[in-house]
Amino acid sequence: MRRISLALTTAALVGTAGALAAPAQAAAPAAAPRAATVAAKECHEDNAMIYTDGTRLRSKASTSGAVKGQLYFGDPIRILRKSGGWDYVQLKSKSKGGLAKGTRGWVAHKNIIPPFCGH
């Protein structure tokens, strides 16, 4: 009984389920672990989009770069490369601001919803 109490105290302090194992003579057979059935989806840099309205598409990765036009929430983009806090992007379709599909330029990273790469 003292061993089980010590194991429970240890589990509470450590915070692990592994410390909850009862002494070997009282342990029930453990179930075999199941293999993961869900594989992680591959992440593609071309499923990002603009997060804010009026986001400036610039010629350089800087606030001093000439403004090519504005992008709006939901405009789909492909991230081609990154530099500091800026992303060089290409429009996947005509933007809500009127920029043509395929237009390229720099956008501040904080204005982009990054690609979803989860399950």
C-alpha positions, 0 to 999 in steps of 0.5 A: 500500500505504501508503494502505491501511495508513493507512486501516486505522490510522485505522479502528482509531483512529476505530472506523468501518467507513467509514474501511476503504474502499480507494483509489478505483482498487481499490474494488469496487462497493458494494451498494445499501443495503436499505430497512428492512423492519421498522417500529417498533411504536406505543407505547401507554401501556396495555400496562404492568404492575406490577413488584413484589408489594404495590405500594401504589395511592395517592390522591395522588402521594406516600407520604402519600396514602391507600392504596386497595389493593395491586397485585401482579406482572403486574397490567395497568395503563394509565398515564394521566399522570405526575408526578415519580416517580409514575404515575397508573394505571387497572387494566385488569382486577381486580387480584390484590389484589382491586381492581376493574377500572377503579380509578384511583390513583397508583403509584411509577414504580419499581414499573411495567414500562413499555410495551414499544415495540420491534420 
